[in-house]
Amino acid sequence: MSCELVLAADHPVPRQEPRTSEHIHLRAEPTAPRAAREFVGAHAPALDEDQLHTLLMLTSELVTNAVLHARSALTVGITISETTILVTVADQVGARPQGRTYSDRRESGRGIVLVGALADDWGVVPQPDRPGKSVWFSMRRPAGSMAEGRWGENEMSNVGPARGEGA
C-alpha cells in the first residue's frame, strides 16, 4: 500500500499515534483524479470548507501528475491520525516529480508548486525493492476535530479494513 512505505519512516505521522489508513487502486486514466478526490473526500475527517478544498485539490494534483508522467497503475491512500491527515499516491515509476519553471502563459506545471505551498509537509519515498515511489503530503488536523468526523463520535473506531478497487 502507498501509506505503509511513508509511515515506516515515523514521519509525518509518529508510529505511536493511533491512525487508520484506507486505499484505492486506480488506473492511469483521465477519470483517476476525480475518483481519487471522491475517495479521499469520503474518508476525510470533518474539516472546514477551505481545508477540505485544499485536501481535495492537492490529492487531484498528485494523482494528475501520476497519470500524466508515471502512466502506471497507482494506489491512493489516506491515513488519519489524531493530529494529521496524510495522503499518498504510489506509482510504478522511479522518476521523482520535479517542479517546473512556469509562466502565466502555460496551463500546467504548477502541481508540485501548489503542493509545496499549501501542504504542511510533503515528500517522495522511493520503493525499496522495485521501480516506483510514493509521493505524499500531510495536513494538520484542526484541534478538537477527532470527535467531529464523518464516521460518528470517534471515526477512528469505525473505519474498516483497507479497501481495494471494487471493494
C-alpha positions as CSV (number, residue, x, y, z in Angstrom):
1,M,0.0,0.0,0.0
2,S,1.1,3.5,-0.6
3,C,0.8,4.7,3.0
4,E,2.9,2.0,4.7
5,L,6.1,3.0,2.9
6,V,5.7,6.6,4.1
7,L,4.6,5.7,7.6
8,A,7.5,3.3,8.2
9,A,9.7,6.4,8.5
10,D,7.8,7.6,11.6
11,H,7.2,10.8,9.8
12,P,4.9,12.7,9.1
13,V,2.7,10.6,11.5
14,P,4.5,9.3,14.6
15,R,4.3,5.5,15.0
16,Q,2.8,5.7,18.5
17,E,-0.1,7.8,17.3
18,P,-3.3,5.9,16.7
19,R,-4.2,6.0,13.0
20,T,-6.1,4.3,10.3
21,S,-5.5,4.0,6.6
22,E,-7.7,3.4,3.5
23,H,-6.5,2.8,0.0
24,I,-7.9,2.6,-3.5
25,H,-6.2,1.2,-6.7
26,L,-6.7,3.2,-9.8
27,R,-5.7,3.0,-13.5
28,A,-3.7,5.8,-15.1
29,E,-6.7,7.3,-17.0
30,P,-8.4,10.7,-17.1
31,T,-11.0,9.7,-14.6
32,A,-8.5,8.9,-11.9
33,P,-8.2,12.4,-10.3
34,R,-12.0,12.6,-9.9
35,A,-12.1,9.1,-8.4
36,A,-9.3,9.9,-6.0
37,R,-11.0,13.1,-4.9
38,E,-14.2,11.2,-4.2
39,F,-12.4,8.6,-2.3
40,V,-10.4,11.0,-0.2
41,G,-13.4,13.2,0.4
42,A,-15.4,10.2,1.6
43,H,-12.8,9.2,4.1
44,A,-11.7,12.7,5.3
45,P,-12.5,13.7,8.8
46,A,-14.6,16.8,9.5
47,L,-12.8,19.8,8.0
48,D,-13.9,23.3,7.3
49,E,-14.7,24.2,3.7
50,D,-11.2,25.7,2.9
51,Q,-9.3,22.7,4.4
52,L,-11.5,20.2,2.5
53,H,-11.0,22.1,-0.7
54,T,-7.2,22.1,-0.2
55,L,-7.1,18.4,0.7
56,L,-9.0,17.5,-2.5
57,M,-7.1,19.9,-4.7
58,L,-3.7,18.6,-3.6
59,T,-5.0,15.0,-4.0
60,S,-6.0,15.8,-7.5
61,E,-2.6,17.4,-8.3
62,L,-0.7,14.3,-7.2
63,V,-2.9,11.9,-9.0
64,T,-2.9,14.0,-12.1
65,N,0.9,14.0,-12.0
66,A,0.9,10.2,-11.7
67,V,-1.5,9.8,-14.6
68,L,0.4,12.2,-16.9
69,H,4.0,11.3,-16.0
70,A,4.2,7.8,-14.5
71,R,1.4,6.4,-16.7
72,S,1.2,3.3,-14.5
73,A,-1.3,1.8,-12.1
74,L,-1.5,3.8,-8.9
75,T,-2.6,3.5,-5.3
76,V,-4.1,6.4,-3.4
77,G,-4.1,6.2,0.4
78,I,-5.4,8.4,3.1
79,T,-4.2,8.0,6.7
80,I,-5.9,9.8,9.5
81,S,-4.4,10.3,13.0
82,E,-5.4,12.5,15.9
83,T,-3.2,15.3,14.6
84,T,-2.5,14.6,10.9
85,I,-4.1,13.8,7.5
86,L,-1.7,12.0,5.2
87,V,-2.4,11.4,1.5
88,T,-0.1,9.2,-0.6
89,V,-0.1,8.4,-4.3
90,A,2.1,5.5,-5.3
91,D,3.0,4.6,-8.8
92,Q,5.3,2.1,-10.5
93,V,7.9,4.6,-12.0
94,G,11.0,5.6,-10.1
95,A,11.4,9.1,-11.6
96,R,10.9,11.8,-8.9
97,P,8.4,14.6,-9.5
98,Q,10.1,17.9,-10.3
99,G,8.8,21.4,-10.0
100,R,8.9,23.3,-13.3
101,T,9.6,26.8,-14.1
102,Y,6.2,28.1,-15.2
103,S,4.8,31.1,-16.8
104,D,1.5,32.8,-16.9
105,R,1.0,31.5,-20.4
106,R,1.2,27.8,-19.6
107,E,-1.8,26.0,-18.3
108,S,0.1,23.3,-16.5
109,G,3.3,22.7,-14.5
110,R,2.2,24.1,-11.1
111,G,1.1,20.9,-9.3
112,I,4.2,20.3,-7.2
113,V,4.5,24.0,-6.5
114,L,0.9,24.0,-5.2
115,V,1.6,21.0,-3.0
116,G,4.7,22.6,-1.6
117,A,2.9,25.9,-0.9
118,L,-0.4,24.5,0.6
119,A,0.5,21.3,2.4
120,D,2.1,21.3,5.8
121,D,4.7,18.9,4.6
122,W,5.3,16.7,1.5
123,G,7.9,14.4,0.1
124,V,8.8,11.4,-2.1
125,V,9.7,7.9,-0.9
126,P,11.2,5.5,-3.4
127,Q,10.1,1.9,-3.4
128,P,13.0,-0.1,-1.9
129,D,12.6,-3.3,-3.9
130,R,11.1,-2.4,-7.2
131,P,10.6,0.6,-9.5
132,G,8.1,3.1,-8.1
133,K,7.6,5.7,-5.5
134,S,5.1,7.2,-3.1
135,V,4.5,10.9,-3.3
136,W,2.8,12.3,-0.2
137,F,1.5,15.4,1.5
138,S,0.2,16.0,5.0
139,M,-2.0,18.5,6.6
140,R,-2.6,19.1,10.3
141,R,-6.0,18.4,11.7
142,P,-7.8,21.2,13.4
143,A,-7.7,20.9,17.2
144,G,-10.7,19.1,18.6
145,S,-11.8,17.6,15.3
146,M,-11.4,14.0,16.4
147,A,-14.9,13.6,17.8
148,E,-16.5,15.6,14.9
149,G,-15.6,13.3,12.0
150,R,-18.0,12.0,9.4
151,W,-18.0,8.5,10.9
152,G,-19.6,9.3,14.2
153,E,-18.3,10.2,17.6
154,N,-14.9,8.7,17.1
155,E,-14.3,7.9,13.5
156,M,-11.0,6.1,14.3
157,S,-13.0,3.2,15.8
158,N,-15.5,2.9,12.9
159,V,-13.1,2.5,10.0
160,G,-13.0,-0.8,8.3
161,P,-10.0,-2.6,6.7
162,A,-8.1,-1.1,3.7
163,R,-10.1,-1.4,0.5
164,G,-9.0,-2.2,-3.0
165,E,-10.6,-1.5,-6.3
166,G,-14.2,-2.8,-6.4
167,A,-14.5,-3.2,-2.6
